[in-house]
Amino acid sequence: MEASASATSFSTITPPVFDVETYQAWAVKIQAFIERADLWEAVEEDYEVADLPANPTINQIRYHKERVTRKAKAKSCQYAAVSSTIFTRIMRLKSAKAIWDYLKEEYEGGEKIRGLKVL
């Protein structure tokens, strides 16, 4: 039994899907999901990935690849965690941080609060 529990990988866990009505609960769940994958830094900080120098070392190449990959994985987690309707609204955004900020701005608060924002 222990072997199967330890064999469970991140990829078998499904992210919570955002359905517009429950932003606050979804935000907590997706943040925990992204943190579990050790990708939250890419969402929270939106760090820049510097170009590799001429004749990079193996460590520089690995570090560069890791930083680029983390940003892509964080964005992918967000894409997987929204409905197709919301996906069409965020697919143009270039970073996980931009997606997070857009969703927070657009959906935080109840319908009444969103209505007041429109006014």
Backbone torsions as a table, in degrees:
resi	resn	phi	psi	omega
1	MET	NA	-40.7	179.9
2	GLU	-61.8	-38.3	-178.4
3	ALA	-61.3	-42.1	-179.5
4	SER	-70.0	-34.8	178.2
5	ALA	-67.8	-40.0	179.9
6	SER	-76.7	-19.9	179.4
7	ALA	-79.3	-12.9	178.7
8	THR	-61.7	125.5	-178.0
9	SER	-106.6	165.8	179.1
10	PHE	-56.7	-37.7	-175.0
11	SER	-66.5	-18.7	179.8
12	THR	-85.4	-10.1	179.1
13	ILE	-92.3	126.9	-177.5
14	THR	-89.7	134.1	178.4
15	PRO	-69.9	151.8	176.5
16	PRO	-68.3	135.0	-177.1
17	VAL	-93.4	129.8	-179.8
18	PHE	-80.4	129.0	-177.5
19	ASP	-120.4	24.3	176.5
20	VAL	75.6	-37.0	-174.4
21	GLU	-79.7	-21.3	-172.0
22	THR	-126.9	53.1	-175.0
23	TYR	-58.7	-48.6	-174.5
24	GLN	-59.9	-46.6	179.1
25	ALA	-64.9	-43.1	179.4
26	TRP	-62.8	-41.6	-178.3
27	ALA	-60.2	-41.6	178.0
28	VAL	-65.0	-44.9	-178.1
29	LYS	-66.4	-45.0	-177.3
30	ILE	-70.9	-33.1	175.9
31	GLN	-63.3	-44.0	177.7
32	ALA	-62.8	-40.0	178.5
33	PHE	-61.2	-46.0	-178.9
34	ILE	-70.1	-38.3	176.7
35	GLU	-63.0	-40.3	178.7
36	ARG	-59.7	-33.8	179.1
37	ALA	-83.7	1.6	-179.5
38	ASP	60.0	42.6	-178.0
39	LEU	-121.2	0.3	-173.4
40	TRP	-61.3	-33.6	179.3
41	GLU	-55.3	-38.0	-179.5
42	ALA	-67.3	-29.3	178.1
43	VAL	-82.0	-47.7	-173.1
44	GLU	-71.0	-40.3	-173.1
45	GLU	-101.7	-24.0	-177.1
46	ASP	47.7	49.8	-177.7
47	TYR	-64.2	152.7	175.9
48	GLU	-87.0	143.4	175.5
49	VAL	-103.5	113.2	-178.2
50	ALA	-70.0	149.9	175.9
51	ASP	-64.5	151.6	176.1
52	LEU	-69.9	142.9	176.8
53	PRO	-73.1	167.8	174.3
54	ALA	-63.9	139.8	-178.8
55	ASN	52.7	60.0	-178.0
56	PRO	-70.4	154.2	175.3
57	THR	-79.5	166.8	178.2
58	ILE	-61.2	-41.3	179.2
59	ASN	-63.7	-39.2	177.7
60	GLN	-65.0	-40.0	178.3
61	ILE	-64.3	-45.6	179.6
62	ARG	-61.5	-46.2	-178.6
63	TYR	-63.2	-44.3	178.5
64	HIS	-60.1	-47.0	-179.6
65	LYS	-62.8	-41.5	179.3
66	GLU	-62.2	-44.5	-179.1
67	ARG	-64.7	-43.3	178.5
68	VAL	-64.5	-44.3	-178.6
69	THR	-63.9	-42.2	179.6
70	ARG	-60.5	-41.8	178.7
71	LYS	-63.2	-42.4	-179.9
72	ALA	-67.4	-40.6	179.3
73	LYS	-65.9	-40.3	178.9
74	ALA	-61.5	-43.9	178.6
75	LYS	-64.3	-41.4	178.8
76	SER	-62.5	-39.7	176.6
77	CYS	-59.8	-43.1	-179.9
78	GLN	-66.7	-41.6	177.7
79	TYR	-59.5	-41.5	-178.4
80	ALA	-71.6	-17.4	-173.2
81	ALA	-102.1	15.2	177.6
82	VAL	-130.1	156.6	177.2
83	SER	-68.6	165.7	-179.0
84	SER	-64.1	-31.2	177.6
85	THR	-64.5	-45.7	179.8
86	ILE	-71.4	-35.3	178.6
87	PHE	-55.8	-41.8	-179.4
88	THR	-64.1	-22.7	178.5
89	ARG	-82.9	-26.5	-175.5
90	ILE	-105.2	-10.8	-173.5
91	MET	-63.7	-21.7	179.4
92	ARG	-81.0	-15.5	-177.5
93	LEU	-74.6	141.7	-169.3
94	LYS	-89.2	-17.6	-176.1
95	SER	-138.8	160.9	176.9
96	ALA	-62.5	-36.9	178.3
97	LYS	-64.2	-43.4	178.8
98	ALA	-62.6	-39.7	177.9
99	ILE	-64.3	-47.9	-179.4
100	TRP	-58.8	-46.6	-179.3
101	ASP	-64.2	-40.6	179.2
102	TYR	-62.6	-48.5	-178.6
103	LEU	-62.9	-40.3	179.1
104	LYS	-64.0	-47.6	-179.5
105	GLU	-63.2	-41.8	-174.6
106	GLU	-76.6	-37.1	-167.9
107	TYR	-120.4	-7.3	-179.3
108	GLU	-65.2	139.5	-176.8
109	GLY	90.1	164.8	179.6
110	GLY	-76.6	-178.1	179.8
111	GLU	-61.3	-35.9	179.4
112	LYS	-62.9	-44.6	179.3
113	ILE	-66.1	-41.9	177.8
114	ARG	-62.0	-38.1	177.8
115	GLY	-63.7	-38.6	177.8
116	LEU	-67.7	-35.4	177.8
117	LYS	-62.8	-38.2	179.1
118	VAL	-63.6	-41.2	179.4
119	LEU	-66.9	NA	NA
